[in-house]
Amino acid sequence: MVCILGIDSGLTVTKAVIFDETGQTLAVARRRIPQSIPRPRHVERDMTGLWTETAAAIREAIAASGRPADDIAAIAATAHGDGLYLLDRSRQPLGPGILSLDSRAGQILDGWSRSDTCARALALTGQEPHLSAPSTLLAWIREEEPERYAQIGHIVGCKDWLRFCLTGTIGTDRTEASTSFTDVQSQAYAPEALAIFGLTAISHALAPVSGSAEIVGHVTADAARQTGLLEGTPVAAGLHDVTASALGVGGQRLGTVDIVAGTYSINEVVSHEPRVDPRWFCRNAIQPGQWNAMSISPASATNYDWFLDRLCGAERQAADRDGTDIHAALARGLDAALARPSTLLFHPFLFGSPHGSSASAGFVGLHGWHDRDDMLRAVIEGIAFNHRYHVDALHDAFPFTGARLTGGIARNATVAQLFADILSLPVTVSQTEEAAAWGAALCAGAAIGLFETPMADPRGAAADGRTFLPRPDHAAAYERRYTAYAALTQALAPVWPQLEALGDAGRAS
């Protein structure tokens, strides 16, 4: 039985996962990738360090699988989408990779919003630019780092950098190519898109586009030495992690909204026609002639992680020391907090929002009798409320009757039920542990003919886990809480810029 390697490089962890041809996980190896925040709003990582740690994870996964490297028949990678990874004309990293949590280009985006740039981009590309879009970041580099801008030789995504390290070939796939510069109708690069953003000088740097399940190279001798892979192993183009996660949980189906509660709030629907709206990105799906409507923001489970880091430090240290589950340790308190009335609400905008670059996180309705469990409840509800904001937008244009949910916090049955109640939709939680890596592996398997298409998941219905149905009384209560949350969002909109100005004044002084 052959094996497939799926690589999943997120914003904090890069993983190498080896599957057999039935979809069973044989081995997982993880490496934490440090983020650098050299100044406010700049979130970066060292590109060479990313490859070094990914290679180490691959070597570890091969050893843990108990299978020889020559059993691995194909490889594909997925990684965080958007952000920016640049190579110079000598194909060397041109500065650090910029992560999709980066928000340095706020002034660029604000200027575009005051002009007709965003409207023109929406009409041509199917999406308005956002803070971590390649278009916005490249415009920032053009203005702030002109010497770096002049040296740009190749523009790639995170997973495309890993592909280059594996194969020595430069390129991207259909899903990644559509993050800024493709025509929404033709699904191909449009020179006019670069012109909209004032980026025509670097049109030569756009990466060639392949299908996600197309072989784009083979493992080089150097990569084989670093990873333990067999030289010559085929490598497929892979895909953007938003789509990979949905594919890996058995999503990408008409009539269903795919939800990923990870660093980003990801909510997407597949359609057979492009439907354009400023509330979502209309991007290329895996198959030609299909589109993904993605309503997303960097405002999901990363808020939960922040809460654990900042307010549960002792419990986290104890869990790490004893090998116990911190989530289980906090579950009893969370359940108790959910069982009692609370005025406390939380906006999960620590690292971004769908409401502009100045929006920030905050607790509202906090009283002296509230404790940490009440605050944790508010954080998780706030995450689900932000997902609802996006799901409601999609529901205005696309018919769907259920949701598929994945992400670390979705493994908690209490949280999954909360999503069902807040969304007023049946929510199916996938049993897939490594959804994005499996989505990449499906592309690798399809590239060598193991699967008919990336959508031909050999697990079939076995990929489905428990379905949570909305409880009418809880759904009604959450409707009231969500209404208050939305009203607060609207009321705070004119205040958030004032708060940001206070921070700017502090730095100036």
N, C-alpha and C positions, 0 to 999 in steps of 0.2 A: 504494500500500500504506500502510495507516494505522500509526501508532505508538502505544505505550502507555508511560506513565511510571510506574515503580515507585520509591517512596521507601523507603529502609531506614535507620532511625536507630538505631544500636546504642549501646552504652555509651561508646564512645570516638570513633566515626566515624559521620557521617551521609552517606548516598550517594543520588544521583539517577541512575537507570539508565533509559535509553530503549531499548525493545525494538521490533522490528517484530512483525507479527501471527503470524509463524512461531516466535517465541521467540528470534530472533537478537538479540544485544546490539549496539546501534548506538553507544552512548556511555555512559561511566561518569564521574561526577565525584564527588570525595570531599572532605569537610572534616572535620578533626579537631576534636572538641568538647571543650574543657577540662573536666575534673572538678575540683570543689572539695571538699577535705576539711578543713573549718574546725576540726574536732576529731576525736579518734578515733571511729571507727564511723559518722561522718556523711559520706556520699558524695552530692554534689549537683551540679547544673548550672544555669546561668542560662537560663531559658526563652526570654527574648527573644534571647539570643545563639544559642541552638539554631535558632530560626526564621531569624535573619539568615544563618547559615551554610548552612542548608538551602536557602534561597532563592538564595544565591550558587551552590550546587552545581547547582541546577536550571538556572539561567541558563548555567552553563558546559557542562552536558550538552547543552543545546539547541544551543549554538554548535558543540560538537564533533561532533554527530550529522550535520551537514550537511543537516538537514531543517528546514523552517520550523515554527514553533511550532504553526501551525494543522493540521499533520499529526498532532499528538498528540490522539488521540480521547478518551482518558480517563486518569484518574490515581487511584492508591490508595497509601496509605502503610502501612507496618508499622514497628514500633519495639520496643525492649525492653519486655517485659511487666512487670507488677507495679510496684513503686515507686509514686510518687504525684506527680501534677501537679494543682495546685489553682488555681482562679480565684475571685475574689471576686464579689460580686453585681453589680459593674460589668463583669464579664467580663475583668478584668485579672489577670495572674499574681499569686498570693498567696504570695510567697516563692519560693525556688528550687525546681526540680523535684528530687525525691528519687529516686535511682537504685536499681535492684534489688540493688546491691552494699552498700547501706546496712544497718547492723546496730545502729542506735541503740536499737531497741525491745526489746533482750534481756530487760530486767527485766519488761516488760509480758508478753512471751511466757512467761517463766518462771512468772509468777503465774498465767497462764491454764492452764499445764500442771499446776500444783498443784491447780487447781480442776477443775470439769467443763466448762469453756469449750471446750477443744479437742475433747473427745468430742462435745459438743453440735453444734459447728460441723461436725465430720466427718459426723455423721449427717444434718444438714440440707443442707449445701452440697457434700458430697462431698470435702472436704479439711480438713485441720487448718491453722490459721493458721501462717504462718512469718514470719521476721524482716522481709522486705520486702513482705509482703502489704499491700494497702491498708488492711485492717482493723487490722492491728497498728500501722502508721504513724499512722493517724488516731487510734487510742487514745493513742499517745504524744503527739501534738499536743494532744489534749484535756487530758492531764495536765500537760504541760510548757510548752505555748504556748497557754493558754486564749484569749488575745485573738485569735490567728490562727484558732483553731478557731471562734470566734464569727463570723468574717467569711467562712467558707467558703460560696461560692455554687454551685460546680460542681466535681465530682470527675471527672477524666478521666485517661486514660493518655497516654503520650508521643506515640503516633501520633495520638491524638485532638486533642492540642494542635496538631499540624501541620495536621490537617484543619481546625481552627478558623481557623488563620492563612490557609489557602488559601480558605476558603469563608465564614467568619463564622458557621457553624452549629456547635452543640454537640451531641455525642452520642458513642456508642461502638458496638462491634459485639458479636455474640454471644460470641465467644471472649474478648474483653477483659472483658466484663461478668461473666463467671463466675470472676473471680479471687478474689472474697470473698463476694459478697452474693446469689447465686442459689440457688434450690432445685434440687438435683441431679436431682430427678425431673421437675419442670415446665420446667426450664432458664430460668426467668424470675426476676426479682428477688423476694426474699422478705423482707417487713418483719421477720419473726422473726429473720432473720440479723443485721440491724442491732441488734436487741435483745440478742442473745447477746453482742455486743461492747460494749454500752452506747453505741451510736452512733445511736439513733433521732432525736436532735435534728438530724441532718444528712441525714435521708432525702430531703429536698427536693433535695439536691445530686447525687443519682445521675443519671448521664447517660442520656438516652433511648437505647434499643437498636435497631439496625438489622441486617440481614443483611450479611455481609462484602462481598457482591457487589451491594449496593443503592446506587443513587445518592443521596447525602445532601446534595449542594450543588454549587455551580459556582464556578469561580475568580472572585474578586472583582476589581474594577478595581485596588484597591490591591495585591493579591497579584500581579496581572498585571504591574504596574509593577516590582515587586521581583524577579520571577522570569523575566520574558520570556515567560511563558505567555500564551495567548490568553484574554482575559476570556470567561467563560461555559463554559469547558471542564468537562465533568462530572467529579465527584470521587466515588468509591465509599468505603464505610465502612472498608475494609481489615480487617486482622486482627493479632492477637498474633503476635510474631515467631517464637515456638516453632512455631506451626502454619504460619506462612508459609514457614519454612525447609523443613519437611517437605513441604509442598505443592510448593515450587519444585524439589525434587530428584526429583519423581515419586513421593513417598511418599503418606501418608494411604491406604494400602492395607491391607485385612485380611490377616493372616498375616505381616506384616512389622513389625519394630520400627524406628522412625526415630530416628537418633542424630545429634545436633548437638554437635560438639566445639568449642564457642566459649567465650565468657566463662563461660557456664553449662554444666554437664553436663546435657544434655537428652536424654531417652529417652522415647519416647511410642508408644502403640499406639491405633489407632482401634477402637471397638467399637459394636455396635448396642444395647447396654444399659449402664446405669451400674453399674460395679463399684467399690465403695468400700473403701478400705484406707488406713491411716495412712501407708503407704509411698509413696503417690502421690497426685496431685491428680486428681480426676475432674471434668473441665471440659467445657464445651460445645465440640463440634467445629463445623466450618463449616456443615454441614447439620443442620437440625432432626432430632431423633431419633437423632443420633450423638453419641458422647462421645469425648474424648481422655483416656486415662489417661497422665498425665505424671509420671514419676519424675525429679526434677531437684534440682540443688544448684549453688551458685556455685563450683564446684570442677572446672574443666576447663582449657581452653587458656590462660586468663589466668595460670595458674601458669607456663606456658612463656614467655609474654610477660615476666612478672616476671623469670624466669631470664635471658632475653636482656638485659633492661635492667640488671640488677644484676651479672651475671657475664660478660657478653659485650659490654661497652660499647665497647671498641676495635673489635671486629669490626663492630658495628652502625654505628658512625660511618664506618668504611671503606666499608661497603656503601652507606650513604646518599651518601657522597661520590663513589663510583665507579659507582653505579648497578648494583651487583651484588646477588646474592641471598644474604643471610646464612644462610638455611636450608641452601642448597647448600654454603656454606662450612663449616658444622658437620656436614654429613652423614657425611663420612668418619670423623670421630672418633666419632660416634654408632654407626655400623655396627661399628667396632672394639670399642666398649664392649659392644655387644649380643652380640658373638661370644665374650666371655670370661665366666667365672663372676663373680658379684658378690654380696656380702652386703648391698648397699646398697638400701634401700627409702625411699620418700618418700610422706608423706601430703599430698595436694594441697589443703590447707585454708587457704590464705593469706587468702581472702576469704569463707570460709564452708564449711559442710559439711552432709551429711545426718545428722550425729551431735550436733546441739545447738549452741547459740551459743558455747560455750566451747572447742570443738575448734579446734586450731591446726595449722599445717603443721610438718613437721620431717623431717630425714633421720635414719634409724636404720640402724645397721650400718656407719657410716662409719669407715674406717681411713686411716692415713697414706699408704697406697699408692694410694688412690683419687684420681682426677684429675677435672677438670671434665667430661670426657666421661662418666665413670661417673655423675656427679651428673645430667647431662642425661638419660642413660638412665633413671635412677630417677624423674626428674620425669615423663617421658613415660609410663613404665609406671604410675606412680601415677595419672596422669590416666585411663588406660585401666582401671585397677583400680576407680576410683570409678565409671566408667561401668558396669563389670560389676556392681557392687553394685546399681545401679538396674535394670539389665537382668535380673538374677536375680530381683529382686522382681516385676517385670512377668511374667516367665516362669512364676511360680507360679500366675497367674490367666488368662493369655492365651496361646493357641497361636500361635507364630510359628517359622518355619524359616529366616529370614534377616534381615539387617540392612541398612539403607541409611544410609550415613555421609556427613556433610558437615561443613565447617569447615575453616579454613585449614590446620591441621596434617594433615588427611586427604589433602591433595594429595601428601604425601610417601608414596611406595609402601611404604617401610619401616614407617612409622607405621600405615598401613592394614593391612598384614600383621600387625603386632603386635596390632591390635584383633581381627582374625579369630582369632588364636591364643589371646588372652586370653578372648574371649567364646565360643570354640568354636562359632562360627557363620560361615557364608558372609557376607562383608561386601562390598556393592556400593558403590563410590564414585561419586557422581554427577559428570557432566561439567559440570554447571551451575556457573558461576563466581559468579553473584550470586543465590543460591537464594532468600533472603528477599525481595529486590526483585522477582524473577520471580513469587514467590507472591502478592505484592501486585498485580503487573501482571495476573495471571490473574483476580483478583477484579475489577479495573478492566475488563478485556476482557469478562468475563461480564456485568458491569453494563450494558454497551451492546449486548449480544447478539452480540459477536464470537465468544465461546465459549459452548457450551451451558450449562456450569457451570464453576466455578473448577477442578474436577478434570479438565476436558477439555483437558489439555495438548496443544497441537498437535504437539509433538515426538514423542509416543508413546515407543516403545522407544529412540529416538535420545537420550533424556535419560540413559539408563543408561551408566555407564562400566565400568571393569574390576571384576570380582568376584574377591575374594581368599578362598581356601579355607583353613580352619585346617589346619596341619601337625601331625599327631598327636604327633610327638616334642616339638615346641615347645609344643603345648597342654598336654602332661603336665608339662613343666618349669614352665610358667606357673601351672598348678594348684597346684604346691608353693609358688611365690612368692606367689600370691594368698592361700593359706591362712595363710602367715606374716604377710602384710599385714593380713588380717582379725583375726588373733590380736593383733597389736600395737594395732589400733584398739580392740579390746575392753579390752586391758590398760591403755591410756592414758586410757580414759574417766574414771576417777576422778581422774586427775592433771591433766587439762586445766583443770578449775575452779580448782585450786590455782595453776596457772601464771597464769591470768587474774587471780586475786586479787593476785599479786605486782605485776602491772601497775597495778591499782587502787591498791595501797598506795603505789606509786611516785608516782602522780599526786597522791595525797592529801598526800604529804610535800612 
